[in-house]
């Protein structure tokens, strides 16, 4: 999983790996899984209205599933919306559409669908994790923390939610609690490394160096930490005015 850093120089951007999986689309991380109907066959949308309602719904869902797999999210969304208008209970539309809108970068629409999904399934830790990731990815770390805490409270074994919560906390400079969560998932060496990466992103160069050195003293087999520490310690070109 990757955190893209944005140094203040012209040096190429590093992609630094967090050691624990997050399972969401934050900072270049993978998108939440989108449930789809089994792929059977395609059919043109023009023929949908000629079928009985139940068949139209199934065809919409099947075709939308294919479209998702092919990356045609806009068309898939239209078919899921059509199916929902005909049979609102056929599948968990809100959960599917939340992920699709998320994939399209339509933040407000994704939020609306996540809220509907959570109303139906308030005890689903994975759903709350994905919702927290959405907020985290858009820099709304306070809101992300709220939902990720709920996910961890519901499922204390959910390492994805704990890792995402740690990132949200570290972005708010709540480093000790973030460290404790990272360490619980991946061990103290990884926790120091992850905190170092985040501090580097925040421009806390000396603190980042200290954290990365500590991580490497505990586990020298950490190429991303080596790379970042080398970058932070290397001379930077002077910008002439």
C-alpha positions as CSV (number, residue, x, y, z in Angstrom):
1,X,0.0,0.0,0.0
2,X,1.4,3.4,-0.9
3,X,1.5,7.0,0.4
4,X,2.6,9.5,-2.2
5,X,4.9,12.1,-0.7
6,X,5.2,15.6,-2.1
7,X,8.7,17.0,-1.3
8,X,9.3,20.7,-1.7
9,X,12.1,20.1,-4.3
10,X,12.1,19.1,-7.9
11,X,13.3,15.6,-7.0
12,X,11.0,12.8,-8.2
13,X,8.2,11.8,-5.9
14,X,8.8,8.7,-3.8
15,X,6.0,6.1,-3.4
16,X,6.5,4.8,0.1
17,X,4.9,1.6,1.3
18,X,3.0,1.3,4.5
19,X,3.7,-2.2,5.8
20,X,0.1,-3.0,6.9
21,X,-2.8,-3.4,4.5
22,X,-5.5,-0.7,4.6
23,X,-7.9,-2.1,2.1
24,X,-9.3,1.2,0.9
25,X,-8.7,3.9,-1.7
26,X,-6.7,6.2,0.5
27,X,-3.5,7.9,-0.7
28,X,-3.2,5.7,-3.7
29,X,-4.5,2.6,-2.0
30,X,-6.8,0.1,-3.6
31,X,-10.5,0.9,-3.9
32,X,-13.0,-0.9,-1.7
33,X,-14.4,-4.0,-3.2
34,X,-17.4,-3.5,-5.4
35,X,-19.9,-6.3,-5.3
36,X,-21.4,-7.2,-8.6
37,X,-23.9,-9.7,-10.1
38,X,-22.5,-12.7,-11.8
39,X,-21.5,-12.0,-15.4
40,X,-23.7,-13.8,-17.9
41,X,-24.3,-11.9,-21.1
42,X,-24.7,-8.3,-22.3
43,X,-27.8,-6.8,-23.8
44,X,-28.5,-3.4,-25.2
45,X,-30.3,-1.0,-22.8
46,X,-32.9,-0.3,-25.6
47,X,-34.4,-3.8,-25.1
48,X,-34.7,-3.6,-21.3
49,X,-38.1,-2.0,-21.3
50,X,-39.5,-4.7,-23.5
51,X,-39.0,-7.3,-20.8
52,X,-41.0,-8.2,-17.6
53,X,-39.8,-6.1,-14.6
54,X,-38.1,-9.0,-12.9
55,X,-36.1,-9.8,-16.0
56,X,-35.3,-6.2,-16.7
57,X,-33.9,-5.9,-13.1
58,X,-31.8,-9.0,-13.5
59,X,-30.5,-7.9,-16.9
60,X,-29.6,-4.5,-15.5
61,X,-27.7,-6.0,-12.6
62,X,-25.9,-8.5,-14.8
63,X,-24.9,-6.0,-17.5
64,X,-23.9,-3.5,-14.8
65,X,-21.6,-6.1,-13.3
66,X,-19.9,-6.6,-16.7
67,X,-19.5,-2.9,-17.1
68,X,-17.9,-2.5,-13.7
69,X,-15.4,-5.2,-14.6
70,X,-14.6,-3.4,-17.9
71,X,-14.2,0.0,-16.1
72,X,-17.3,1.6,-17.5
73,X,-18.5,3.0,-14.2
74,X,-20.8,5.7,-15.5
75,X,-22.8,3.3,-17.5
76,X,-22.9,0.8,-14.7
77,X,-24.2,3.4,-12.3
78,X,-27.0,4.2,-14.7
79,X,-28.1,0.6,-14.9
80,X,-27.9,0.1,-11.1
81,X,-30.1,3.2,-10.7
82,X,-32.6,1.9,-13.2
83,X,-32.7,-1.4,-11.4
84,X,-33.2,0.3,-8.1
85,X,-36.1,2.3,-9.5
86,X,-37.8,-1.0,-10.5
87,X,-36.9,-3.1,-7.5
88,X,-35.4,-1.2,-4.6
89,X,-34.7,-4.4,-2.6
90,X,-33.1,-6.6,-5.2
91,X,-29.5,-6.0,-4.0
92,X,-27.7,-3.6,-1.6
93,X,-27.7,-0.7,-4.1
94,X,-26.4,1.9,-1.7
95,X,-23.3,-0.1,-0.9
96,X,-22.6,-0.8,-4.6
97,X,-23.2,2.8,-5.7
98,X,-21.2,4.2,-2.9
99,X,-18.1,2.3,-4.1
100,X,-18.9,3.2,-7.8
101,X,-19.3,6.9,-7.1
102,X,-16.1,6.7,-4.9
103,X,-14.3,5.2,-7.9
104,X,-15.6,8.1,-10.1
105,X,-14.4,10.7,-7.6
106,X,-17.9,11.9,-7.0
107,X,-17.4,12.6,-3.3
108,X,-20.8,14.0,-2.3
109,X,-22.7,11.3,-4.1
110,X,-20.6,8.6,-2.5
111,X,-21.2,10.1,0.9
112,X,-25.0,10.1,0.3
113,X,-24.9,6.4,-0.7
114,X,-22.6,5.4,2.2
115,X,-25.0,7.1,4.6
116,X,-27.9,5.1,3.2
117,X,-25.9,1.9,3.3
118,X,-24.9,2.5,7.0
119,X,-28.5,3.2,7.9
120,X,-29.3,-0.3,6.7
121,X,-26.2,-1.9,8.1
122,X,-25.0,0.1,11.1
123,X,-23.0,-2.8,12.5
124,X,-20.9,-3.5,9.4
125,X,-17.3,-2.7,10.3
126,X,-16.1,-3.1,6.7
127,X,-18.6,-0.6,5.5
128,X,-17.6,1.9,8.1
129,X,-14.0,1.3,7.2
130,X,-14.7,2.1,3.6
131,X,-16.7,5.2,4.6
132,X,-13.8,6.4,6.8
133,X,-11.4,5.8,3.9
134,X,-13.5,8.0,1.7
135,X,-13.2,10.9,4.2
136,X,-9.5,10.2,4.8
137,X,-8.7,10.3,1.1
138,X,-10.3,13.7,0.8
139,X,-8.3,15.1,3.8
140,X,-11.3,15.1,6.2
141,X,-9.4,13.3,8.9
142,X,-11.7,14.2,11.8
143,X,-14.7,12.7,10.1
144,X,-12.5,9.7,9.0
145,X,-11.5,9.1,12.6
146,X,-15.1,9.1,13.8
147,X,-16.2,6.3,11.4
148,X,-13.0,4.3,11.7
149,X,-13.2,4.3,15.5
150,X,-16.7,2.9,15.1
151,X,-15.4,0.2,12.8
152,X,-12.7,-0.8,15.3
153,X,-15.2,-0.7,18.2
154,X,-17.4,-3.1,16.2
155,X,-14.6,-5.4,15.2
156,X,-11.4,-5.2,17.3
157,X,-9.7,-7.7,15.0
158,X,-10.2,-5.6,11.8
159,X,-6.6,-4.8,11.0
160,X,-7.6,-2.7,7.9
161,X,-9.8,-0.4,10.0
162,X,-7.1,-0.1,12.7
163,X,-4.4,0.8,10.1
164,X,-6.7,3.3,8.5
165,X,-7.5,4.8,11.9
166,X,-3.8,5.0,12.7
167,X,-3.2,7.0,9.4
168,X,-6.1,9.3,10.2
169,X,-4.7,9.9,13.7
170,X,-1.2,10.5,12.5
171,X,-2.4,13.0,10.0
172,X,-3.9,14.9,12.9
173,X,-0.5,14.6,14.7
174,X,-1.9,12.2,17.3
175,X,1.2,10.2,16.9
176,X,1.3,8.1,20.0
177,X,-2.1,6.6,19.5
178,X,-1.3,6.1,15.8
179,X,1.9,4.4,16.7
180,X,0.2,2.0,19.1
181,X,-2.3,1.0,16.5
182,X,0.4,0.5,13.8
183,X,2.4,-1.6,16.3
184,X,-0.6,-3.7,17.2
185,X,-1.1,-4.6,13.6
186,X,2.5,-4.9,12.3
187,X,4.9,-4.5,15.1
188,X,7.0,-1.6,16.5
189,X,9.5,-1.5,13.6
190,X,6.8,-1.1,11.1
191,X,5.0,1.4,13.4
192,X,8.2,3.6,13.5
193,X,8.5,3.4,9.8
194,X,4.9,4.3,9.1
195,X,5.1,7.3,11.5
196,X,8.3,8.4,9.8
197,X,6.7,8.2,6.4
198,X,3.8,10.3,7.5
199,X,5.9,12.9,9.3
200,X,8.1,13.2,6.1
201,X,4.9,13.9,4.2
202,X,4.0,16.6,6.7
203,X,7.4,18.3,6.4
204,X,8.6,17.2,9.8
205,X,12.0,16.2,8.4
206,X,14.1,15.8,11.5
207,X,11.3,13.9,13.3
208,X,10.8,11.7,10.3
209,X,14.6,10.9,10.1
210,X,14.5,9.9,13.8
211,X,11.5,7.6,13.3
212,X,13.0,6.0,10.2
213,X,16.4,5.5,11.8
214,X,14.7,3.8,14.8
215,X,12.7,1.6,12.4
216,X,15.9,0.5,10.6
217,X,17.7,-0.2,13.8
218,X,14.9,-2.6,14.6
219,X,14.6,-4.1,11.2
220,X,17.2,-3.3,8.5
221,X,15.2,-5.1,5.8
222,X,13.0,-2.2,5.0
223,X,13.7,-0.8,1.5
224,X,11.1,2.0,1.6
225,X,12.4,3.3,4.9
226,X,16.0,3.1,3.5
227,X,14.9,5.0,0.4
228,X,13.0,7.7,2.3
229,X,15.8,8.2,4.8
230,X,18.4,8.5,2.0
231,X,16.2,11.0,0.3
232,X,15.7,13.1,3.4
233,X,19.4,13.1,4.2
234,X,20.5,13.9,0.6
235,X,21.5,17.5,-0.3
236,X,18.6,19.3,-2.0
237,X,19.2,21.6,-5.0
238,X,19.0,25.3,-4.1
239,X,16.4,27.3,-5.9
240,X,17.9,30.5,-7.2
241,X,15.8,33.6,-6.9
